[in-house]
């Protein structure tokens, strides 16, 4: 059944004290024909709620606190085939929504990320650096080739969104959702432009550390053997140092540290074994994800475009 793409999408905006940015975002959404909007308010003390109601958005006060609680609560209220999560600070251009849902339909994807390809100068340098590291870590774990797993604009198939089990708090919600989608379905991305934020930033460098810890925790959840193997592989570092010391003492001073040599050998072999097991578990897990993506086919009410 052919229908306008705006009829297939509910837009969810987690917002807290974002009156200026939210008005800008809602105005753009309205001009583009996206009128099914849910604003999940995080107990704002400014005019955020009134701005949302002015543009006809459904305003829901979130239970709990933090972005993750707002996003997951908003997802529960969606009834249309797709849901678009977008920050309410004016940084993301809603004109990319249609290309994102088009890609989701045509490529049968469960999530499409709005990868911040243009306007990266509007992202603080330390955030860009952290994003690159965290995205690379995510790609290694889940066998993906994403460029921006921390984007604040992403489209989800609603049936997949409702199957996600919340397991993180705060700004780690994007990684949490992407990791569960990558392990159960198909994920892709569309390049988007990132604009200068309206209002004061909420994301701090300390949040990057928290997100990194959450990624490692998610890795332990989806592939616990990998974490154990990686820990074992670290033994190769002191093993190499000790091997160099024992060898140099033998060659230069003609002193044979027999016991230390045995310890160095054990550390080296254990570390190398850990590396091999890490690579093996990654390959097996990636094969599992590929098989899931290959044989999973979901229907949507929206016609291909």
For each residue, the residues with C-beta under 8 A, 3 or more apart:
1: 301 303
2: 303
3: 7 8 302 303
4: 7 33
5: 8 9 97 98 101 102 302 305
6: 9 32 33 34 35 36
7: 3 4 80
8: 3 5 80 81 82 101 300 301 302
9: 5 6 34 36 80 81 82 83 84 97 101 155
10: 36 37 38 77 78 79 80 82 83 84 158
11: 29 34 36 37 38 83 84 86 94 97
12: 37 38 40 71 74 75 77 78 83 84 85 86
13: 22 25 26 37 38 39 40 52 57 74 85 86 87 88
14: 40 42 62 67 70 71 74 85 87 88
15: 18 22 39 40 41 42 44 48 52 70 88
16: 41 42 43 44 48 70 202
17: 44 45 46 48 199
18: 15 21 22 44 46 48 88 89 198 199
19: 22 23 44 46 47 48 50 51
20: 23 24 90 198 199
21: 18 24 25 87 88 89 90 91 197 198 199
22: 13 15 18 19 25 26 39 48 51 52 88 89
23: 19 20 26 27 51 54 55
24: 20 21 27 28 90 198
25: 13 21 22 28 29 86 87 88 89 90 92 94
26: 13 22 23 29 30 37 51 52 54 55 57
27: 23 24 30 31 55
28: 24 25 31 32 93 94 95
29: 11 25 26 32 34 35 37 55 94
30: 26 27 33 34 35 55 56
31: 27 28
32: 6 28 29 94 95 97 98
33: 4 6 30
34: 6 9 11 29 30 37 84 94 97
35: 6 29 30 56
36: 6 9 10 11 80
37: 10 11 12 13 26 29 34 52 55 56 57 58
38: 10 11 12 13 57 58 60 74 77 78
39: 13 15 22 48 49 52 57 58 59 60 88
40: 12 13 14 15 60 61 62 70 71 73 74
41: 15 16 44 48 49 52 59 60 61 62 70
42: 14 15 16 62 65 66 67 69 70
43: 16 61 62 65
44: 15 16 17 18 19 41 47 48 49
45: 17
46: 17 18 19
47: 19 44 50 51
48: 15 16 17 18 19 22 39 41 44 51 52 88
49: 39 41 44 52 53 59
50: 19 47 53 54
51: 19 22 23 26 47 48 54 55
52: 13 15 22 26 37 39 41 48 49 55 57 59
53: 49 50 56 57 59
54: 23 26 50 51
55: 23 26 27 29 30 37 51 52
56: 30 35 37 53
57: 13 26 37 38 39 52 53
58: 37 38 39 77
59: 39 41 49 52 53
60: 38 39 40 41 73 74 77
61: 40 41 43
62: 14 40 41 42 43 65 69 70 73 74
63: 69 73
64: 69 73
65: 42 43 62 69
66: 42 69 70 169 170
67: 14 42 70 71 170 171 173
68: 71 72 166 168 169 170 171 172 173 176
69: 42 62 63 64 65 66 72 73 169
70: 14 15 16 40 41 42 62 66 67 73 74
71: 12 14 40 67 68 74 75 85 173 177
72: 68 69 75 76 164 166 173
73: 40 60 62 63 64 69 70 76 77
74: 12 13 14 38 40 60 62 70 71 77 78 83 85
75: 12 71 72 78 83 156 158 161 162 164
76: 72 73 162
77: 10 12 38 58 60 73 74
78: 10 12 38 74 75 83 158 161 162
79: 10 158
80: 7 8 9 10 36 83 158
81: 8 9 157 158 300 301 302
82: 8 9 10 101 104 155 156 157 158 300 302
83: 9 10 11 12 74 75 78 80 155 156 158 161
84: 9 10 11 12 34 97 100 101 153 154 155 156
85: 12 13 14 71 74 152 153 154 155 156
86: 11 12 13 25 92 94 152 153
87: 13 14 21 25 91 92 152 153
88: 13 14 15 18 21 22 25 39 48
89: 18 21 22 25 197 198 199
90: 20 21 24 25 195 196 197 198
91: 21 87 122 152 194 195 196 197 198
92: 25 86 87 96 114 152 153 192 194 195
93: 28 96 192 193 195
94: 11 25 28 29 32 34 86 97
95: 28 32 98
96: 92 93 99 100 114 153 190 192 193
97: 5 9 11 32 34 84 94 100 101 155
98: 5 32 95 101 102
99: 96 102 103 190
100: 84 96 97 103 104 112 114 155 190
101: 5 8 9 82 84 97 98 104 105 112 155 302
102: 5 98 99 105 106 305
103: 99 100 106 107 109 112 188 190
104: 82 100 101 107 108 109 110 111 112 155 157 188
105: 101 102 108 300 302 303 304 305
106: 102 103 304 305
107: 103 104 186 188
108: 104 105 186 297 298
109: 103 104 112 157 185 186 187 188
110: 104 156 157 160 181 184 185 186 187 298
111: 104 154 155 156 157 160 177 178 181 185 186 187 188
112: 100 101 103 104 109 154 155 187 188 189 190
113: 146 148 149 151 153 154 178 187 188 189 190
114: 92 96 100 148 151 153 154 155 189 190 192
115: 146 147 148 151 189 190 191 192
116: 119 120 123 148 151 192 193 194
117: 120 147 148 191 192 193
118: 191 192 193 194
119: 116 122 123 193 194 195 196
120: 116 117 123 128 194
121:
122: 91 119 194 195 196 197
123: 116 119 120 127 128 131 194
124: 127 128 201
125: 128 129
126: 129 130 205 208
127: 123 124 130 131 203 205 208
128: 120 123 124 125 131 132
129: 125 126 132 133
130: 126 127 133 134 205 208 211 212
131: 123 127 128 134 135 148 149 150 208
132: 128 129 135 136
133: 129 130 136 137 212
134: 130 131 137 138 149 150 175 208 211 212 215
135: 131 132 138 139 146 147 148 149 150
136: 132 133 139 140
137: 133 134 140 141 212 215
138: 134 135 141 142 144 146 149 175 178 179 215
139: 135 136 142 143 144 145 146 149
140: 136 137 282
141: 137 138 179 215 218 219 222 223 226 282 285
142: 138 139 179 182 183 222 286 289
143: 139 182 282 285 286 289 290
144: 138 139 182 187
145: 139
146: 113 115 135 138 139 149 178 187 189
147: 115 117 135 189
148: 113 114 115 116 117 131 135 151 189
149: 113 131 134 135 138 139 146 174 175 178
150: 131 134 135 174 175 211
151: 113 114 115 116 148 154 174 192
152: 85 86 87 91 92 174
153: 84 85 86 87 92 96 113 114 192
154: 84 85 111 112 113 114 151 174 177 178
155: 9 82 83 84 85 97 100 101 104 111 112 114
156: 75 82 83 84 85 110 111 160 161 177 181
157: 81 82 104 109 110 111 160 161 185 298 300
158: 10 75 78 79 80 81 82 83 161 162
159: 162 163 298
160: 110 111 156 157 163 164 181 184 185 298
161: 75 78 83 156 157 158 164 177
162: 75 76 78 158 159
163: 159 160 180 184
164: 72 75 160 161 176 177 180 181
165: 180
166: 68 72 176
167: 176 218 221
168: 68 172 173 175 176 214 217 218
169: 66 68 69 172 173
170: 66 67 68 173 207 210
171: 67 68 174 203 207 210 211
172: 68 168 169 175 176 210 211 214 215
173: 67 68 71 72 168 169 170 176 177
174: 149 150 151 152 154 171 177 178
175: 134 138 149 150 168 172 178 179 211 214 215 218
176: 68 164 166 167 168 172 173 179 180 214 218
177: 71 111 154 156 161 164 173 174 180 181
178: 111 113 138 146 149 154 174 175 181 182 187
179: 138 141 142 175 176 182 183 215 218 222
180: 163 164 165 176 177 183 184
181: 110 111 156 160 164 177 178 184 185 186 187
182: 142 143 144 178 179 185 187 289
183: 142 179 180 222 289 292
184: 110 160 163 180 181 292 296
185: 109 110 111 157 160 181 182 292 293 296 298
186: 107 108 109 110 111 181 293 296
187: 109 110 111 112 113 144 146 178 181 182
188: 103 104 107 109 111 112 113
189: 112 113 114 115 146 147 148
190: 96 99 100 103 112 113 114 115
191: 115 117 118
192: 92 93 96 114 115 116 117 118 151 153
193: 93 96 116 117 118 119
194: 91 92 116 118 119 120 122 123
195: 90 91 92 93 119 122
196: 90 91 119 122
197: 21 89 90 91 122 201
198: 18 20 21 24 89 90 91
199: 17 18 20 21 89
200:
201: 124 197 204
202: 16
203: 127 171 207
204: 201 207
205: 126 127 130 208 209
206: 209 210
207: 170 171 203 204 210 211
208: 126 127 130 131 134 205 211 212
209: 205 206 212 213
210: 170 171 172 206 207 213 214
211: 130 134 150 171 172 175 207 208 214 215
212: 130 133 134 137 208 209 215 216
213: 209 210 216 217
214: 168 172 175 176 210 211 217 218
215: 134 137 138 141 172 175 179 211 212 218 219
216: 212 213 219 220 227
217: 168 213 214 220 221
218: 141 167 168 175 176 179 214 215 221 222
219: 141 215 216 222 223 226 227
220: 216 217 223 224 227
221: 167 217 218 224
222: 141 142 179 183 218 219 285
223: 141 219 220 226 227 281 282 285
224: 220 221 227 228
225: 228 229 277 281
226: 141 219 223 229 230 278 281 282 285
227: 216 219 220 223 224 230 231
228: 224 225 231 232
229: 225 226 232 233 274 275 277 278 281
230: 226 227 233 234 274 278
231: 227 228 234 274
232: 228 229 235 270 271 273 274 277
233: 229 230 236 271 272 274 275 278
234: 230 231 237 271 274
235: 232 238 239 267 268 270 271 274
236: 233 239 240 267 268 270 271 272 274 275
237: 234 240 241 271
238: 235 241 242 267
239: 235 236 242 243 264 265 266 267 268 269 270 271
240: 236 237 243 244 268
241: 237 238 244 245
242: 238 239 245 246 260 263 264 267
243: 239 240 246 247 261 264 265 268
244: 240 241 247 248
245: 241 242 248 249 257 260 264
246: 242 243 249 250 257 260 261 264
247: 243 244 250 251
248: 244 245 251 252
249: 245 246 252 253 255 256 257
250: 246 247 253 254 255 256 257
251: 247 248 254
252: 248 249
253: 249 250
254: 250 251
255: 249 250
256: 249 250 261
257: 245 246 249 250 260 261
258: 261 262
259: 262 263
260: 242 245 246 257 263 264
261: 243 246 256 257 258 264 265
262: 258 259 265 266
263: 242 259 260 266 267
264: 239 242 243 245 246 260 261 267 268
265: 239 243 261 262 268 269
266: 239 262 263 269 270
267: 235 236 238 239 242 263 264 270 271
268: 235 236 239 240 243 264 265 271 272
269: 239 265 266 272 273
270: 232 235 236 239 266 267 273 274
271: 232 233 234 235 236 237 239 267 268 274 275
272: 233 236 268 269 275 276
273: 232 269 270 276 277
274: 229 230 231 232 233 234 235 236 270 271 277 278
275: 229 233 236 271 272 278 279
276: 272 273 279 280
277: 225 229 232 273 274 280 281
278: 226 229 230 233 274 275 281 282
279: 275 276 282 283
280: 276 277 283 284
281: 223 225 226 229 277 278 284 285
282: 140 141 143 223 226 278 279 285 286
283: 279 280 286 287
284: 280 281 287 288
285: 141 143 222 223 226 281 282 288 289
286: 142 143 282 283 289 290
287: 283 284 290 291
288: 284 285 291 292
289: 142 143 182 183 285 286 292 293
290: 143 286 287 293 294
291: 287 288 294 295
292: 183 184 185 288 289 295 296
293: 185 186 289 290 296
294: 290 291
295: 291 292
296: 184 185 186 292 293
297: 108
298: 108 110 157 159 160 185
299:
300: 8 81 82 105 157
301: 1 8 81
302: 3 5 8 81 82 101 105
303: 1 2 3 105
304: 105 106
305: 5 102 105 106
